[in-house]
């Protein structure tokens, strides 16, 4: 096996792991942001009496 092939295999393995790690972090961050957004919407809705009648599930 040539040095180039070894380098390519090493890169593929490590990049794949890095991509998986980043994807899991991004997914987690997205869920956290979504939860914060939902809490904010609910708080805003509770403060505004006009929206109580327009609650949609």
Buried (B, 14 or more C-beta within 10 A) or exposed (E): EEEEEEEEEEEEEEEEEEEEEEEEEEEEEEEEEEEEEEEEEEEEBEEEEEEEEEEEE
